[in-house]
């Protein structure tokens, strides 16, 4: 069972990874890419700024900034994963993906079944690493944005043309299909606020 880490730092950037159960390509199978604008809006309302993203077939990466508000990253991501899981299951049912749904049903542990859980859509936890310094932010964004053309993926010829990514925004400030908050604006604001303290 994964150890749950409580991410409590405020006024911090985080690199977040959420992975589908057993690395199944559920985001693609359920075709939920059009749902992500709604999903990101939920995150934003919860108190985080989404500064970068890439949605792959079986996982997703986010660069977020957690302000000093009452945002609780663990709760917010946990709830967001649940909403996304419901949407994935709903769409898999609509597409009659019965074999996939059965695999997800079999993945639910008995103690979770007793609580009413019916499908294991994601890995039980999520990965969140604090990102410190502008150089590290740039490295994280570069890694995220090149994900669609790295290793086994080759989803597009040029990473800038992958539609489910914030790469095009950071290339020419052309908003992607999901609006992001430019990390540079957040970084400059934080630096300015720190100098006034």
N, C-alpha and C positions, 0 to 999 in steps of 0.2 A: 504494500500500500504506500503511495507517495506521501512524503512529508509535506504538510501544508505550511508554507512560509507566509507570515503576515507582513505584507508590504505597507509600511506605515509612513514612509518619508513623504513630506509635502514639499512643494516647490521643486519638484524633481522630474526629470525625464526618465521614462521606463521603456525598455524594449520588451514587448510582449509577444509570446508565441502561444497559439492555441492549436492543438493537433487533434485531428479526427481519430476516433477509436481504431486501433490497429492500422493506422495510416491509410484507412480506406478513403477513396476519393469521393467523399460524401458531398462536398461543396459543389463539385461538378455533377455528380449523379443526380442530386436534387435540384441543380441549376438555381442556386439561391443568390447569384451575383446581383440580381436586381433588388434583393432585399437588404443588401448591405448599407445603402444610404439611410434607410430607416434605423437599422441597427446602430450605425455610427451616431445618429442623432440621439439615440437613447444613451449612449456613452457620454456624449457631450452634456446632455441634461444632467447626468450624474456627477459632473464636476471635473471631467478631464478634457483636455484639448487633444484632438487627434492631429498629429503633426506629420504623419506618414503612414502608409499602409501598402500591403500587397496581399491579395487573396488568391491563394493557390488552390489546386484541386483537392488537397487533403490537409491543408493547414493554412494558417494566416499569421501574418506579422503586423504589429502595430508599433509605431513610435508615439507615445503619448506623454503629455505633461500633466502632472497632478499638482493642482494648485494648493494653496493653504486652506482651501474651503473644507467642508465636512466630508469631502469625497473619501470613501474607503475603497481602495483599489481592489482588494479581495472580494468584497461584497459586490461591487459594481461589475467586475469581470465575471464573477460567479453567476450573477443574475443574467448578464448579457449572454453568457454561454447557454443558459437554460432557454432563454427566448429563441436563440438561434437554433438550438436543438429541436424545439417544438416546430419551428418553421421547416427544418430539414425533414423531420418525420412526416409532417403534413404533406410536403411535396413528394416525398418518396411514396407515400400512400396514393397520392393522385396519379403518379406515374406507374403505379402497380409494381413497384420494385420489391416484390415479396421476399426474394432470396436475401437481399440486403437487409431488409427489415427484420427477418428472422435471425440473421447474424447479430444484429444490434440487440435484439431481444435476449439472445443467449448470453450476451456480454454483461447483462445486469447481474450483480452479485445478489445472493439470496436476501441479505439484510436490507438491500435497497429495494428489492421486489416487495418486501413486506411494507415498505414506506410508500409503495405505489408507483415506483419508477418502472417504466416499461421498456425503455431503449437506452443503450449506452452509446451515445453519439460521439462524445469526445473523450479523450484521455481524462482520467479523474481530476487532474490538476492542470495548471497552466504555468508557463515559465515567464517570469518577469525579472528583468535585471535592470538595476539603476544604471543610467548612462550619464557619465560625468565628463564634462568638458566638450567643447565644440568639435574637436577632432574626432572624438569617439562618436558623437552624434552623426557626423558625416560618414564615418565608417559603417555605422548601423544602417543608415539610409542607403548607402551604396550596396551593402549586402542584401538588404530587402529588395531593392529595385532590380538587382541582377538575378534574383532567385528564379524568375521565369526562363532564363536562358542558361542557367548553370546546371551542372551535373546531368541527371537523367532527363530534365524537363524539356528544354528546347521548345517551349510553348509558342514562342515567336522568334523571328529572326533577329530583331533588335528590341532590347528591353524597353525602349521608349514607347513601343507600340503595343505593349501588353496593356489591355484596357482596364484591368482591375488592380491598378497600382498608382501611386502618387508620383511616379518617376517623371511624367511629362510636366507636372507642376514645377518640380525642382529644376527641370531643364530650361523652361522658358516662362514660368509663372502662369501657365495656362491651366486653369483648374481642371482636375480630373473629374470623373463622374461622381466623385465624392469630394466635397470641399475640404481642404485641410487648412490648418493654421500653420503658417510658415514658422519653422523652429527658430529662424533667425530673428523674427520679430519678438518671439518669446524670450530668446536669449538676450537680446538687446534690452528688453524691458526689465528682465531680472538683473542684468548688470547695472542698469541705471538705478533701480530700486535699492540694490545693495550699496551703491556708492553714496546714497543719501542717508544711509543708516548711521 
